[in-house]
């Protein structure tokens, strides 16, 4: 796929040799123990992702690169890195996401729908040629204590979750016409026959299978993420998260509605990742029983399922392809009555898909001497800057109380709007976690109340009423009510915070308190949260919660502390 046909070194042009060399080089130290199934978290020198999967051959275990090149001698230390010897040259794909789907004949039914709807034309972008890098360090924003990396290139990426023909066949779907009839059963007959219209059933079906971000298997959920950070500190996601709780996230699909992804660590199914996971014995909509708990099949498992899948490589030029084990559909009754009928916690980084398009989320900057990234004004369609200062995004924040180990903010105040996720239309309680600042908030340009003082770990300063659970007679039950009456909630007990005397659950620290902003109906269309710092404090925003009122108000089943 590179255009290189000769096996002889002397037949290679300089440009071909450069492509080969850059394909095999990554600016990071990767011992084999840190190669988890999915991709390396840094791209190679050709700015391509390298896939990681596993293979057992004659009882010998191998780590595979792009499901083609086996590491046969690994962890060879040299002065400035590590060398892994492989048995074949790495052959990166030149196919984009729709080309990758078309290239595997066992996705033929979905591929036919992708072509019929014209949706493949929405999946062709890669490098953002309109992006102009800004050198913020040269503009006076540099900080020697917290070195910051400018974003030099910007990419569009896509992730596809796709059924094989075998999955469709098991549901009685053998042709494109069968799939059209299936889609109309779930999405209706509006714009019937007009397959390129976003209101058409087949178009809705197809577009719910894609998200605009690059989600390798090891990046979908914040779990077992380990690496060495600046100053040789070791980062481990499991230090931050309390064992036994499910890990989850929410992603807007290209159809618009959310999908929820879950690694249900509280159950025996915790080894897998599911889309729209449900613990109910019977779904809210009984007809959805075959369309919840859609499992994302890991690349190693998939390539070993059938002989024809053996060469499967999920890495595309502009994204990732994941096979799934059931037919994925969006049903609003099921989402409102079950999957999204819960406290939805959105890490701010979740709301900015471009972070994962550019391999920034969870992992430290590409150049190890930097601590965080500048986020420029032209970076995300989900951000509106109301000031000329750059934002900062810091992944790998292990020594704080930050949810999912990252933080987002500035060192000198902020005035920013963030697009809220596309939740089902209903009335919600909306909460926010901000660590420092005197903040005025707005939703859809409406003020949500008086300015709020956030003082980080010194929660007593803003009259929150916080009392440590162990200092109460009822483990904090009455104190929770008192704090809610003042518009505050303690942090959850499902993740940890590192304080001066070691790790504690975030709930047992005064930092990261949740502020209840308002109750508001969020109808169809875009909604924006604006946060404006009135006193130019350093500013960090962590996450928001969007909670259906029936979860907040149910006296028989109070909201949990997780």
LINRAHU-V502504 format. One record per residue. N is the residue number from 0. OMEGA is omega in radians with two decimals (none if undefined). Layout:
N_OMEGA + N_OMEGA
//
This chain:
0_3.12 + 1_-3.06 + 2_-3.14 + 3_-3.05 + 4_-3.09 + 5_3.08 + 6_-3.04 + 7_-3.11 + 8_-3.08 + 9_3.12 + 10_-3.12 + 11_3.00 + 12_3.12 + 13_-3.11 + 14_3.11 + 15_3.12 + 16_3.11 + 17_3.11 + 18_-3.13 + 19_-3.12 + 20_-3.11 + 21_3.10 + 22_-3.03 + 23_-3.08 + 24_3.07 + 25_-3.11 + 26_3.12 + 27_3.03 + 28_3.13 + 29_2.95 + 30_-3.09 + 31_-3.12 + 32_3.14 + 33_3.14 + 34_-3.14 + 35_-3.05 + 36_-3.09 + 37_3.03 + 38_2.89 + 39_-3.03 + 40_2.99 + 41_3.13 + 42_3.11 + 43_-3.06 + 44_2.98 + 45_-3.14 + 46_3.06 + 47_3.04 + 48_3.09 + 49_-3.10 + 50_3.10 + 51_3.01 + 52_-3.04 + 53_3.14 + 54_3.02 + 55_-3.11 + 56_-3.08 + 57_3.11 + 58_3.08 + 59_-3.12 + 60_3.12 + 61_2.90 + 62_-3.07 + 63_3.02 + 64_-3.11 + 65_3.12 + 66_-3.12 + 67_-2.99 + 68_-3.11 + 69_3.03 + 70_-3.10 + 71_3.03 + 72_-3.02 + 73_3.03 + 74_3.05 + 75_-3.06 + 76_2.98 + 77_-3.00 + 78_-3.04 + 79_3.10 + 80_-3.10 + 81_3.07 + 82_3.02 + 83_3.13 + 84_-3.10 + 85_-3.04 + 86_3.11 + 87_3.05 + 88_3.10 + 89_-3.10 + 90_-3.07 + 91_3.12 + 92_3.00 + 93_-3.11 + 94_3.03 + 95_-3.05 + 96_3.12 + 97_3.09 + 98_3.11 + 99_3.12 + 100_-3.14 + 101_-3.06 + 102_3.10 + 103_-2.99 + 104_-3.12 + 105_2.96 + 106_-2.94 + 107_-3.10 + 108_3.11 + 109_3.13 + 110_3.10 + 111_3.11 + 112_3.12 + 113_3.11 + 114_-3.08 + 115_-3.11 + 116_-3.05 + 117_-3.06 + 118_3.10 + 119_3.14 + 120_3.09 + 121_-2.98 + 122_-3.00 + 123_-3.05 + 124_3.05 + 125_3.11 + 126_3.10 + 127_-3.08 + 128_3.14 + 129_-3.08 + 130_3.10 + 131_-3.13 + 132_3.12 + 133_3.12 + 134_-3.10 + 135_3.09 + 136_3.12 + 137_-3.13 + 138_3.05 + 139_-3.14 + 140_-3.07 + 141_3.10 + 142_-3.07 + 143_3.12 + 144_-3.13 + 145_-3.09 + 146_-3.01 + 147_-3.09 + 148_2.99 + 149_3.08 + 150_-3.01 + 151_3.10 + 152_-3.11 + 153_-3.06 + 154_2.86 + 155_3.10 + 156_-3.11 + 157_2.99 + 158_-3.13 + 159_3.01 + 160_-2.87 + 161_3.06 + 162_2.98 + 163_3.05 + 164_-3.13 + 165_3.10 + 166_3.10 + 167_-3.11 + 168_-3.13 + 169_3.10 + 170_3.11 + 171_-3.14 + 172_-3.08 + 173_-3.08 + 174_3.07 + 175_3.12 + 176_3.08 + 177_-3.12 + 178_3.08 + 179_3.13 + 180_3.09 + 181_-3.12 + 182_3.13 + 183_3.08 + 184_-3.06 + 185_-3.01 + 186_3.08 + 187_-3.03 + 188_3.08 + 189_-3.09 + 190_3.14 + 191_3.14 + 192_3.13 + 193_-2.90 + 194_3.13 + 195_3.11 + 196_-3.13 + 197_3.12 + 198_3.14 + 199_-3.06 + 200_-3.12 + 201_3.11 + 202_3.12 + 203_-3.14 + 204_-3.10 + 205_-3.01 + 206_3.08 + 207_-3.12 + 208_-3.05 + 209_2.97 + 210_-3.12 + 211_3.06 + 212_3.12 + 213_-3.10 + 214_2.97 + 215_-3.07 + 216_-3.12 + 217_3.10 + 218_-3.06 + 219_-3.08 + 220_3.08 + 221_-3.07 + 222_3.11 + 223_3.06 + 224_-3.05 + 225_3.06 + 226_3.10 + 227_-3.10 + 228_3.06 + 229_-3.09 + 230_3.06 + 231_3.03 + 232_3.13 + 233_3.07 + 234_3.10 + 235_-3.11 + 236_-3.05 + 237_2.99 + 238_-3.06 + 239_-3.01 + 240_3.13 + 241_-3.11 + 242_3.01 + 243_3.10 + 244_3.07 + 245_2.99 + 246_-3.05 + 247_3.02 + 248_-3.11 + 249_-3.14 + 250_3.00 + 251_3.07 + 252_3.12 + 253_2.93 + 254_-3.12 + 255_-3.10 + 256_-3.13 + 257_2.76 + 258_3.06 + 259_3.06 + 260_-3.01 + 261_2.88 + 262_-2.95 + 263_-3.06 + 264_3.11 + 265_-3.09 + 266_3.10 + 267_3.09 + 268_-3.00 + 269_3.09 + 270_-3.04 + 271_3.06 + 272_-3.07 + 273_2.96 + 274_3.11 + 275_-3.09 + 276_3.14 + 277_3.06 + 278_3.12 + 279_3.06 + 280_3.10 + 281_3.13 + 282_3.08 + 283_3.00 + 284_-3.06 + 285_3.13 + 286_-3.13 + 287_-3.01 + 288_3.12 + 289_-3.04 + 290_2.93 + 291_-3.11 + 292_3.11 + 293_-3.04 + 294_3.02 + 295_-3.03 + 296_3.13 + 297_-3.05 + 298_3.13 + 299_3.14 + 300_-3.08 + 301_-3.10 + 302_3.11 + 303_-3.08 + 304_-3.12 + 305_-3.12 + 306_-3.10 + 307_3.10 + 308_-2.94 + 309_-3.09 + 310_-3.07 + 311_3.04 + 312_-3.02 + 313_-3.01 + 314_3.03 + 315_3.10 + 316_-3.06 + 317_3.07 + 318_-3.01 + 319_3.09 + 320_3.09 + 321_2.97 + 322_3.10 + 323_-2.96 + 324_3.10 + 325_3.11 + 326_-3.08 + 327_3.06 + 328_3.03 + 329_3.08 + 330_-3.03 + 331_3.10 + 332_-3.13 + 333_-3.11 + 334_-3.13 + 335_-3.05 + 336_-3.03 + 337_-2.93 + 338_-3.11 + 339_3.08 + 340_-3.01 + 341_2.97 + 342_3.13 + 343_-3.13 + 344_-3.09 + 345_2.94 + 346_-3.10 + 347_3.13 + 348_3.08 + 349_-3.06 + 350_-3.10 + 351_-3.02 + 352_-3.12 + 353_3.09 + 354_3.13 + 355_3.00 + 356_-3.03 + 357_3.05 + 358_-3.11 + 359_-3.05 + 360_3.10 + 361_-2.95 + 362_-3.11 + 363_3.13 + 364_-3.09 + 365_3.11 + 366_-2.95 + 367_-3.13 + 368_-3.12 + 369_-3.11 + 370_-3.07 + 371_-3.12 + 372_2.83 + 373_3.03 + 374_-3.08 + 375_-3.08 + 376_-3.06 + 377_-3.02 + 378_-2.95 + 379_3.05 + 380_-3.11 + 381_3.12 + 382_2.99 + 383_3.13 + 384_3.05 + 385_3.06 + 386_-3.03 + 387_-3.12 + 388_3.05 + 389_2.97 + 390_3.09 + 391_3.05 + 392_-3.12 + 393_3.03 + 394_3.08 + 395_-3.12 + 396_-3.04 + 397_-2.98 + 398_3.08 + 399_-3.13 + 400_-3.01 + 401_3.10 + 402_-3.12 + 403_2.91 + 404_3.07 + 405_3.06 + 406_-2.95 + 407_-3.13 + 408_3.10 + 409_3.07 + 410_-3.07 + 411_3.05 + 412_-3.03 + 413_2.93 + 414_-2.90 + 415_2.99 + 416_-3.14 + 417_3.12 + 418_3.10 + 419_-3.14 + 420_-3.06 + 421_-3.14 + 422_3.10 + 423_-3.13 + 424_3.05 + 425_3.13 + 426_-3.05 + 427_2.84 + 428_-3.07 + 429_-3.09 + 430_-3.12 + 431_3.04 + 432_3.08 + 433_-3.02 + 434_-3.07 + 435_3.00 + 436_2.96 + 437_-2.82 + 438_2.92 + 439_-3.14 + 440_3.13 + 441_2.94 + 442_-3.07 + 443_3.08 + 444_3.06 + 445_3.12 + 446_-3.11 + 447_-3.13 + 448_3.13 + 449_3.09 + 450_-3.06 + 451_3.07 + 452_3.06 + 453_-3.09 + 454_3.04 + 455_-3.05 + 456_-3.10 + 457_-3.01 + 458_-3.10 + 459_-3.06 + 460_-3.10 + 461_2.96 + 462_-3.14 + 463_-3.08 + 464_-3.07 + 465_2.99 + 466_3.09 + 467_-3.12 + 468_-3.07 + 469_3.10 + 470_3.13 + 471_-3.14 + 472_-3.04 + 473_-3.14 + 474_3.00 + 475_-3.09 + 476_-3.13 + 477_3.11 + 478_3.06 + 479_3.13 + 480_3.14 + 481_3.12 + 482_3.11 + 483_3.12 + 484_3.10 + 485_3.10 + 486_-3.09 + 487_3.01 + 488_3.04 + 489_3.05 + 490_-3.14 + 491_3.08 + 492_-3.08 + 493_3.03 + 494_-2.99 + 495_3.04 + 496_3.11 + 497_3.12 + 498_-2.97 + 499_-3.11 + 500_3.04 + 501_-3.09 + 502_2.99 + 503_2.98 + 504_-3.09 + 505_3.14 + 506_-3.08 + 507_2.99 + 508_-3.11 + 509_3.07 + 510_3.05 + 511_3.12 + 512_3.12 + 513_3.08 + 514_3.08 + 515_-3.07 + 516_-3.00 + 517_2.90 + 518_-2.99 + 519_3.03 + 520_3.07 + 521_-3.12 + 522_3.12 + 523_3.13 + 524_-3.09 + 525_3.05 + 526_-3.02 + 527_3.02 + 528_3.09 + 529_3.07 + 530_-3.08 + 531_3.12 + 532_-3.05 + 533_-3.05 + 534_3.04 + 535_3.04 + 536_2.82 + 537_-2.90 + 538_3.02 + 539_3.05 + 540_-2.98 + 541_-3.11 + 542_3.02 + 543_3.02 + 544_3.08 + 545_-2.90 + 546_3.06 + 547_-3.06 + 548_3.13 + 549_3.06 + 550_-3.11 + 551_-2.91 + 552_-3.05 + 553_-3.10 + 554_-3.11 + 555_-3.13 + 556_-3.11 + 557_3.12 + 558_-3.12 + 559_-3.09 + 560_-2.96 + 561_none
//
